[in-house]
Amino acid sequence: MLPVKARGLYIKKEAAEDPRSMARIERMMPFVHYEGEPEILDDAAWHDLVVREDLNRLRQHGRTADEVEPIVVFNQYLYHHTPEERERRRQAYPELFRMGHLQYAGYGGFDWRHSGSDEYRRTTGLVCQPAYAIHSFWGCHFRCAYCNLGNIANVYVNLEDWVDHIREGLRNLKNSPSQRLFQWDNGTDNVCWEPEYGGTKLLVDLFAHEPNKYLELYVGKSDNVDFLLNYDHRGHTTCCWSLSTETQAREMEKRTASMEARIASARKCQEAGYPVRIRFSPMAPTTGWEKEMRHMIQRMFEEITPEVLTIEPLRFSNYEGLRRDYPEGLIDPDFMEGMRTIPADAPDWDKREFPDHLRIRMYRVVLDEVARISPKTPVGLCREKRRVWDALRDDFTRMGQYPDNYVCNCGPASAGADKRLVGAQ
């Protein structure tokens, strides 16, 4: 486990009363640097802490990334609560529920992700795929300027109970009965907490024995993979990295592994029999990004054979946010000007991402380079507008990729014998 310096350290009462949870906490504690003893929290004290520290308003790290240290909370997954008990707690402790994806209340370990539903597509114009997803953690070791995950580490520690609940959930996929791929976890780079946390081994073992079901392990921007190289995954765990250019990794993603270190760790996992996947997420248009992007793609294919590549430009920041969070000159001037000139009456989403023509320019570089080096590798767009998919129709048609039928890193059908994935190998 990578060391983390905490500004607060807490254990939920339920976890403190559970011997298996405390055994896990004791394994992790030597890596959590904190001056003092952990405080035991009941629901009322936890609610007060969320309010006092304003933990429902997590701020992007920006230029102060190296100064951000988290509050660490060893929490318990309370899947066994009845609907009545959940509602009682919601009424008594509303701030634990206000941002449900943060999992402060102890729920949400195996959840339905509605993004990509018919209603989602209609109201947002974005293409995505709904799915069941696995969660046990919110908070990250890394300090990427565009992210906010360094402010809190909210950790489920009763993982044996959690895995039992997931196993049962896999038998009752009401919303997506044919789902094959299950992502864990988009709230952290999981491997940073391993092997002391132990969630990876439990899930790899679970999915190794699940016919036609596969785990996506989000390695993210880490290279901490040696612990999992000898696991008996039986080809049912896919490892996924978020790969960044050298400038982006160095200047915008503090404490992360370098571009080359991430590629090297992906090669280790591929040689250990894991299928590997890559995300360019987010793609940041730093000055000189086109040359660096081509170099990164070349290096990627020299070392590994990803079965799919998903791409997503830098988002969730407006023009003023870009000026605040990054040194002058780091972001390509064309992209800064594109953000500055977005009309004031544009929809809020459009104000928080680069205009269509600039995103297409980024996609164009990736699509052309992948087509040149590895034309069998399928590429997908992450949370992108239908009109942008349509603008790149010829490229995606060549790959057998369509906005209503495509493989990506975490799509529910993006695993197993799909000919696009198999063909990439």
N, C-alpha and C positions, 0 to 999 in steps of 0.2 A: 504494500500500500504506500502511495506517495504521502509524505508528511503534509499536514495542514496546520496552520496557526489559527487558532480560534479566538474570537473576542468574547465568546460566551459558550458554555458547555452544559447541556441539560439532558436528563433522562426522563421520559414519560413514566408515570407511576406504573402503568401496565407492564412496561418493559422491565422495570426494576423488580417486579414481582415474578418474573418469568425466568427460570434458571437458564434455559437455552438462549434467550435473548441476552442475558447478562454475560454468558460465555462468549457470545459474539462481540459484545461491547468491549469486554476485557481484551480480546484479541486486537481490536482496532485502537484502543485507547493509547497505546504507546506511540502511535503515529499522530495523535491529536495533541498539539502543543498548546497548553493552556495553563495559566498561572492560577491555580486554585482547584477546588474539588467540584465535580459536577453537582448540579442542583436537581432534585427530584421534582417533577411537575405533575400536578393533577390538571384536569381540564380547565379549572378556573385560573390557575397560575399560568398555564400555557396560553390561554386567551389573553390574559393581561400582558404577557410578553409580546405577543403578536401586535397588540395595540401600542404598547410602549415603544417598541422598536420599529413600528410602521412596516412590518414584514409583508404586508400585502401590496406594498408599493416598492418594488425592487427596481433600482436605478441602474441604467447601463454603466459599465465600468469607466468608459471613456479614457481620458488621459490620466486618471487617478487609479488605474487598474492595479498597480503594484501596492497601493495602500489599502485595498479592499480585503477584509478578512471576515469570515462568516461566523454566524451563530450556528453551532452544531447541536442538533436535537436528535437523540436516538428515540425514535417513535415506534409505535406498534400498529400493525395492520389489523383493523377491527372489523374484518369481513363478517364476523358472526353476529353483529348487532342486528336486531330486528328493525324493520322500518319505523316502528314506534320509538325505539331508542335513538335512532338517528335523528328523527324529528325533534325529540326532546332536547338533544344536544344542540341541534341547529338553533332552536329557540333560545337556549340558554347561552350559547357561545357562538354568535353569528360570524365573528371574524375568523373562526376556524374554517368556515365554509365559503367565505366571500369569493376567494379565488380557488375554486375546486381543484384546478390542476396542480396546485402547490401541495395538496394532500395533507394539510395540517390536521384535519379532522381524523385522519387514520383510515380513510376509504380511498378507493380508486386504484387498487393493485392490478385489476384486470378489467379494463374499461373499453367501452365502445367509443371509437373516434368517429364522429359524424362528418368530419371534413370530407367532401366528395359526394355526399348524398345529393339527391336531386334538388332539395331545398337549398343546400349549401351552394351548389353550382348556380342555381337560379339567382340567388341574392348577392353572390360575390363575383360571379363571372369567372371564378377560378376553377381549374381542373385539379382534382385530387381524387383519392380513393378511400372510402370509409373502411374501417377495420377494427377488430379487437386488438388492443395494445397492452403491453405488460409494463407496470411501473412499480418501483420500490424506493425511488430516490429522487430528490429534487435538490440540486446544488452541485457545484463543480470545483475542482482544484484550480482550473485555469482561469485566466483573467483577460479574455478576449474583449477588446474595447467596445465592440458592438453588442455584448451580452450582459446579462444581469445575474447569472447563476452563481456568482461568487459571494453573494450576500447571505446565503442561508445554505445549510446542509441538513435537510430533513430526511432522516434515514429510517426506513422500516427494518427492524431487526428480528422479528419473529418469522424468519424466512421459511422455516419448515412448514408452518401453518399456511403461509402465503403460497408456497408451491403446491400444497394439497388443494388449496382453493383453485389455483390455475388448472391443475389436473382435472378437477371436476368441471371447471368452465369449458375445457376443451371438448367435453362430452355434450355440451348444450349451447352451441353457437347459434342462437336463434336468429340473430341479425345477419349472419354470414356463415351459413352452414358448410359451405365448401372452402372456407378460408384455409390456406396452407401456411402462410408466413405470419409470424408474430414478432413484433419489434419490442426489444427491451434495451434501453430505456431512453427516451428523448429528453429526460430531465437531468442527465449527467453523462459523463464519459465513464461508463461502468468500471472499466478495467483499472482506473486509477485507485479504486478502493480495494483491489484484490491483491492476493488471495485471502486476506484476513476476513473480508466481508463474507465471501463464500457463496454469493448469489449465482455467479457464473457456473460453478461446478454443479449446483443443484439444478439449474435450468438446462445445462448441457445434458446432464444425465436424464432429465425428464423427457426432453425432445428426442434423444437418441432412441427411445423406445416408443415413440408416437408415430404410427404409420402415416405417411403423407402429410406430416406436419413438421414445420421447420422454425427454428429460432433465428432471429437476426440479433446478433450481439453488436451493440454500438460501441466500437472502440474509439471512434471520434478522432480527436487530435492527439491521442496518446500513442506511445510505443511500448507500453507495459503489457507484453503478451507472453513472456516466457513461461509463466505459471500455467497457461492453458494448452501448451503445445502437446502434452501427453494425454490429454483428456480423450476418452472414448466417445467422440461425438457422432460417429457413424455417418458422417456427411449431412447430419441434420442441424448443424449450426453454421450459419453464415456470418462472417466477420466483416464489418463495414467501417471504413475510415472516412473522415472528412479531410480531404487533401487540399493544401493551400500552397500558393507560390512562396518562394523563399522570402521575398519582401513582406508579404502578408503575414506569414508565420512569425517573422522577426519583429515587425513593427506594430502589428495589430493584435497578436495572439500571445500575450505574455504567458510564460511558464509552459507553453505547449511544446511538444516534440517538433523538431525541424521537419521540413518537407522530406528530406532524405531519410530521416529516422522513421517517419511514418511509412514510407515506401518499404524500407528494410523490414519493418515489423509485419507489414502485409505479406512480404515474401516468406517470412518465417511461417506464418499461419498457412499460406498456400502450400508450402512444402510439408506441413503437418496434416494436409488433407482437407483443410477448411476451404470451402468456396469463399472467395473474397469479392467485395464490392467497394466501389468508391463513390463518394459524393464530392463535388466541388460546391461546398456549401458553408458559408457564403463565398461567392466569387467577388472579391473586392477589386475594383478597377484602380489599383495603385498606378502611379505614373510608370509607364513602361510595361504595363500588365500584359500586352499582347505577346511580346517576346518571351516573357516569363511563363505565360500560360502554355505556349507551344513547347518550351523547354520542359515544363512539368509533365505534360502529356507524353512527350518522348521518353522521359525517364520512367514514368509509370509503366509504359508498355515494354520497356527494356527489362523490367524487373518482375512484373506480375501480369497475369491474365485475368482482369476483372470480368465477372459475368454480366455486369451491368454498370452503367455510369449514370448518376443523376446529378443535374446541375441546377443551381439556384443562385442568382446574384444577391449581393448585399441588399438588405431590406430593413424596414422598420426604423428609418431615420430620415428626417426631412433636411432641408438645406441648412438650417441653423444648427441642427444636431450634428451634421457632418463637420461644420466649422468648429463646433465646440469640442468634439470628441477626437479629432485627428489634427496633426500638425499641418500647417499650410504647405501645400505642394505634394502631400502624400497621395491624395486622391487626384486622378487624372482631371485636368482642367475642363475638358469637354464634358465630363460627367458632373462636375460641380456646376458648370453653367447650365446644363440640362436641368438640374434640380432647382437652381435659382429661378428659372423661367417657367416653372410649372404654374399654371393659372391659379389665382387665389380661390376660384370657385370650383376647383377640381375636387373629386371625391377624396376623402381622407386617405384611403389606401393608396391612391395615385400620388399623393404628396409624400408618401413614405417609401417610395421606391423610384429607381431611375425610370425615365420615360421609356415607352415601348421600343423606340428605335435604338436606344442605347443598350437595352437588355438584348435585343436581337443582334446587335453588333457583337456582344460578348458571346452569345450562343453560336454565332456564325464562326468565330474563331475555333471554338471547341468542336463543333460539328465537322468543320472542314479538316481539322487535324486528326480527329478520330477516323474519319472516312479515309484519310490518306494512309494512316498507320495500321488501323485494325478495323476494317469496314464491317466485320461481323459483330462487333461489340454494340449492343443496343444502348441508346441514350434516351433518358426521360427527363422531362422538366418537372420541377417541384413547385407546387402551388402557383401555377402560371395561368394567365388568362387564356381563354379559348381562342381569342383572336390572334394571339402570338403563336399558339400551336398551328393555327391555320396558315399563318404567314410562313411557317417553316414546313409546310405539308410535304413537299417533295423529299426533304431529308428524312422525315419520319416514315413516310411510305416506303422508302428504300429499306428501312430496318424492320418493317412490319409493325411499326408503332403508330397508334392512333389515340386521340384523346379519350375515346371510350373503350379502348382495349390496348393497354400498354403495360410493360414491366418497368419497375423502378426499384429503389432500394427497399421500401417498406410496404409496397402494395400487397393486399391480402392474397393475391394469386401469383405473386412474383417469386415462385419457388418451385422446385420439383422439375418435372419433365417438360416445361414450356420450351418450345423449340428455339425461341429467341435466346433464352439463357443457355441452353445446351449448345447452341450454335456458336456462342461466343468463345467456347472453350476449344 
